[in-house]
Amino acid sequence: MSDTTPQPYLLVGANGMLARAWKERLEADGLGWTGLDRPEIDITSEQSLAQAIPQGTRYVVNCAAFTDVDGCEEHEDAALAVNGFGVGKLAERCKAVGAMLIHYSTDYVFSGEANAPYPVDADKGPQSAYGRTKLVGEELLAKSGCDYRLIRTSWLYAPWANNFVRTMVRLTGKLDELKVVDDQRGRPTSAEHLAACSLRIAQDGETGAYHVTDGGECTWHGFAVEIARIAGNTCDIAPCTTDEFPRPAKRPTYSVLGLEKTESLAGPMPDWKDNLADVMARLEEDS
Ligand SMILES: NC(=O)c1ccc[n+]([C@@H]2O[C@H](COP(=O)([O-])OP(=O)(O)OC[C@H]3O[C@@H](n4cnc5c(N)ncnc54)[C@H](OP(=O)(O)O)[C@@H]3O)[C@@H](O)[C@H]2O)c1
């Protein structure tokens, strides 16, 4: 292999929460990777993509996104440039160099009004700017003609970065009482489990859409109670309604992603309580 041959895996948005899980997975499996984030790569710029993604790249893992869900309401055009048109540009570049694009989307592309898990091909109906912009990205990816794996996920957590688990450990450790919403139902997802399962889908799956989350389901309140229990925190966590905590972006009431397609390829998804216990045994201190 010459010095100019690119590493097989290129991680885009490499400073984010999920990208770190990918790095650790690839390292553990002895697979070569390069990681780029802004300013080395900007997925809204075709010129930047042409410079940063060389011929010979085999897999591009897109962890880059405008992920501030409430911020998207106020800055929908900026979010659309990244989550929508940026994904389209990235897909075009991947097609041009013959790379597979592994891309992430969200439960927010669905309406959240169902009462059974959403299959991968369920009708879309985003209720927020974040969901709308991510759906544009999905549509441009599918139209691009590149070899892709579109992976929807939800409620991500990891031992690092800003996420619900680390926030709840901190809050339930210092407060006597806390209210957490109990009328939104979904599936938590360990970023490490997501990276490992994504790698399997990249290697053994076919082009198309997949859902990857932990197994089981819960409300944010149930999630918080289990986090506090594992942490040994005695805070009284009371259930409340979404209406008690108005936010700029509407949250889905029911956003359980159906796992049948993924489980038929990769086997059963581990239960969220097992993944949570594993992650909480390795929680990092705030930096
Ligand atoms: N977190 C969740 O609960 C969740 C749930 C469902 C789906 N997802 C999806 O999962 C994926 C990974 O999420 P995450 O939580 O790991 O994200 P994250 O931690 O917010 O990381 C996103 C990264 O993308 C970078 N980025 C933003 N705009 C960019 C651009 N134009 N070009 C290149 N890089 C750019 C960000 O850099 P800056 O810091 O400079 O902005 C950041 O390093 C995303 O597609 C997200 O939509 C996440």
The ligand as an SDF file (V2000), in Angstrom:
LIG
                    3D

 48 52  0  0  0  0  0  0  0  0999 V2000
  -27.7320   12.6900   19.6820 N   0  0  0  0  0  0  0  0  0  0  0  0
  -28.8900   12.0460   19.5140 C   0  0  0  0  0  0  0  0  0  0  0  0
  -29.6620   11.7800   20.4690 O   0  0  0  0  0  0  0  0  0  0  0  0
  -29.2980   11.6060   18.1360 C   0  0  0  0  0  0  0  0  0  0  0  0
  -30.5550   10.9870   17.9680 C   0  0  0  0  0  0  0  0  0  0  0  0
  -30.9320   10.5790   16.6840 C   0  0  0  0  0  0  0  0  0  0  0  0
  -30.0810   10.7530   15.5960 C   0  0  0  0  0  0  0  0  0  0  0  0
  -28.8680   11.3650   15.7820 N   0  0  0  0  0  0  0  0  0  0  0  0
  -28.0010   11.5610   14.6180 C   0  0  0  0  0  0  0  0  0  0  0  0
  -26.7770   10.8690   14.8640 O   0  0  0  0  0  0  0  0  0  0  0  0
  -25.6930   11.5630   14.2070 C   0  0  0  0  0  0  0  0  0  0  0  0
  -24.5640   11.8150   15.1950 C   0  0  0  0  0  0  0  0  0  0  0  0
  -25.0780   12.6000   16.2670 O   0  0  0  0  0  0  0  0  0  0  0  0
  -24.1210   13.1050   17.4650 P   0  0  0  0  0  0  0  0  0  0  0  0
  -25.0250   13.3470   18.6380 O   0  0  0  0  0  0  0  0  0  0  0  0
  -22.9250   12.2370   17.5900 O   0  0  0  0  0  0  0  0  0  0  0  0
  -23.6990   14.5300   16.8820 O   0  0  0  0  0  0  0  0  0  0  0  0
  -22.7440   15.6600   17.5670 P   0  0  0  0  0  0  0  0  0  0  0  0
  -22.1070   15.1300   18.7900 O   0  0  0  0  0  0  0  0  0  0  0  0
  -23.5610   16.9160   17.6420 O   0  0  0  0  0  0  0  0  0  0  0  0
  -21.6070   15.8390   16.4720 O   0  0  0  0  0  0  0  0  0  0  0  0
  -21.8650   16.4040   15.2130 C   0  0  0  0  0  0  0  0  0  0  0  0
  -20.5350   16.8540   14.6340 C   0  0  0  0  0  0  0  0  0  0  0  0
  -20.7840   17.3210   13.3000 O   0  0  0  0  0  0  0  0  0  0  0  0
  -20.0070   18.4960   13.1230 C   0  0  0  0  0  0  0  0  0  0  0  0
  -20.5520   19.3150   12.0450 N   0  0  0  0  0  0  0  0  0  0  0  0
  -21.6120   20.1580   12.1070 C   0  0  0  0  0  0  0  0  0  0  0  0
  -21.7840   20.7620   10.9190 N   0  0  0  0  0  0  0  0  0  0  0  0
  -20.8180   20.2880   10.0900 C   0  0  0  0  0  0  0  0  0  0  0  0
  -20.4810   20.5330    8.7390 C   0  0  0  0  0  0  0  0  0  0  0  0
  -21.1470   21.4310    7.9740 N   0  0  0  0  0  0  0  0  0  0  0  0
  -19.4430   19.8630    8.1910 N   0  0  0  0  0  0  0  0  0  0  0  0
  -18.7170   19.0000    8.9420 C   0  0  0  0  0  0  0  0  0  0  0  0
  -18.9890   18.7260   10.2320 N   0  0  0  0  0  0  0  0  0  0  0  0
  -20.0290   19.3760   10.8080 C   0  0  0  0  0  0  0  0  0  0  0  0
  -20.0860   19.1870   14.4700 C   0  0  0  0  0  0  0  0  0  0  0  0
  -19.0810   20.1600   14.5740 O   0  0  0  0  0  0  0  0  0  0  0  0
  -19.3650   21.5260   15.3810 P   0  0  0  0  0  0  0  0  0  0  0  0
  -19.1560   21.1680   16.8110 O   0  0  0  0  0  0  0  0  0  0  0  0
  -18.3540   22.4430   14.8010 O   0  0  0  0  0  0  0  0  0  0  0  0
  -20.7890   21.9400   15.0890 O   0  0  0  0  0  0  0  0  0  0  0  0
  -19.8920   17.9940   15.4190 C   0  0  0  0  0  0  0  0  0  0  0  0
  -18.5300   17.7170   15.6450 O   0  0  0  0  0  0  0  0  0  0  0  0
  -26.3230   12.8120   13.5940 C   0  0  0  0  0  0  0  0  0  0  0  0
  -26.6710   12.5570   12.2500 O   0  0  0  0  0  0  0  0  0  0  0  0
  -27.6040   13.0060   14.3940 C   0  0  0  0  0  0  0  0  0  0  0  0
  -28.5900   13.7060   13.6570 O   0  0  0  0  0  0  0  0  0  0  0  0
  -28.4690   11.7920   17.0320 C   0  0  0  0  0  0  0  0  0  0  0  0
  1  2  1  0
  2  3  2  0
  2  4  1  0
  4  5  1  0
  4 48  2  0
  5  6  2  0
  6  7  1  0
  7  8  2  0
  8  9  1  0
  8 48  1  0
  9 10  1  0
  9 46  1  0
 10 11  1  0
 11 12  1  0
 11 44  1  0
 12 13  1  0
 13 14  1  0
 14 15  2  0
 14 16  1  0
 14 17  1  0
 17 18  1  0
 18 19  2  0
 18 20  1  0
 18 21  1  0
 21 22  1  0
 22 23  1  0
 23 24  1  0
 23 42  1  0
 24 25  1  0
 25 26  1  0
 25 36  1  0
 26 27  1  0
 26 35  1  0
 27 28  2  0
 28 29  1  0
 29 30  1  0
 29 35  2  0
 30 31  1  0
 30 32  2  0
 32 33  1  0
 33 34  2  0
 34 35  1  0
 36 37  1  0
 36 42  1  0
 37 38  1  0
 38 39  2  0
 38 40  1  0
 38 41  1  0
 42 43  1  0
 44 45  1  0
 44 46  1  0
 46 47  1  0
M  CHG  2   8   1  16  -1
M  END
$$$$
